[in-house]
Amino acid sequence: MILFGYLNVWLFLSIVRQITGVSYNQPKLCANATWSQTAITFANSTMVGTNPYGMFVNTNNSVYVADRANSRVQIWLNNSIIVTSTISDGLNTPNSLFITHNSDIYVDNGYANYRVDKWGFNSTSSVPTMYMCGQCNGLFIDINNMLYCSMYNYHEVVSKSLDTRLNIWNIVGGTGTAGSTSVTLNNPWGIFVDSNLNLYVADYGNSRIQKFASGQLNGTTIVTGAIALLWPTSVILDADGYLFIIDNGNNRIVGSGSYGYRCIAACSGYGSSPSQLYYPVGFSFDSYGNIFVVDQWNSRIQKFLLLPNSCNTPTVTTTTAAINTTSVTQTTTVSTSVSYFNGK
């Protein structure tokens, strides 16, 4: 039954990816999805250098890490547990990266070269694709082929169309001056653009997540309830639009759902044990809902596994189950038309 569930998930996601061209994973999770609190070390400092920032896991479960210390990108293709390739042509201290659905690799090269570089699929050399005046702590490409760069030192997010060779970019968040108003940012870091072209920004210096509706420069702050963020560095959305956040200053991963916001991994404070993180920066889901996270000060990549029994949703004829908490009662209906596993 478990294998059958996985096959249905894989088939569903494959169809969706072909239609949308999305290269990143957005798992559909049940409300009480739980991850193992003991992480697996996927890569250590010999593979990713000291104090890495950016990483990306694509829909084929290939893992890409920006190794800042060694000015290169390390690549593990298609579920590999060993490095399968490395790119480094002209890179200098890359902070972030983004991989498209056709396996083109976009890498921040702004530290000394003031640009974003692109490696085409199977290419051994890069071409400049965007020039700017500093580094991109976050990169993202939306469904309209717009490239976004969060400029940490310039307190703004800019975008450029990849359909033109002209180096014309526009400010889509912030003003270029540090601030805490609805139109300003303070050291923006990770970014995410949803299918409605809403921009989400990890506003590091203001300890908040800002949402800029498509075409709007006036942002709104995401309310995280009892969870107080401190220096967030990354934000991603799942298939239902729920937010997951790297809470850098609190050394943990925060997630949202129908029950609100909660700590989902590394909830015991900073450290170097398998259950702890030390100033984490970037993260990604794989296609199974597992979480890969850049554990910056421990100079490693950690993998938190989605627990297979955390969502006991049956694949039988329409079934109704009541889930009770102290303040919420949720009713879940499962249809026979889709097989669910781990809430997917």
PyMOL commands that set and color helices and strands:
alter all, ss='L'
color gray80, all
select helices_A, chain A and resi 2-20+45-48+152-154+204-206+248-250+296-298
alter helices_A, ss='H'
color red, helices_A
select strands_A, chain A and resi 40-43+55-57+63-67+72-76+85-87+97-99+105-109+115-119+127-131+138-141+146-151+156-161+170-174+188-193+199-203+208-212+220-221+232-237+243-247+252-257+260-265+280-285+291-295+300-304+319-324+329-334
alter strands_A, ss='S'
color yellow, strands_A
deselect
rebuild
show_as cartoon
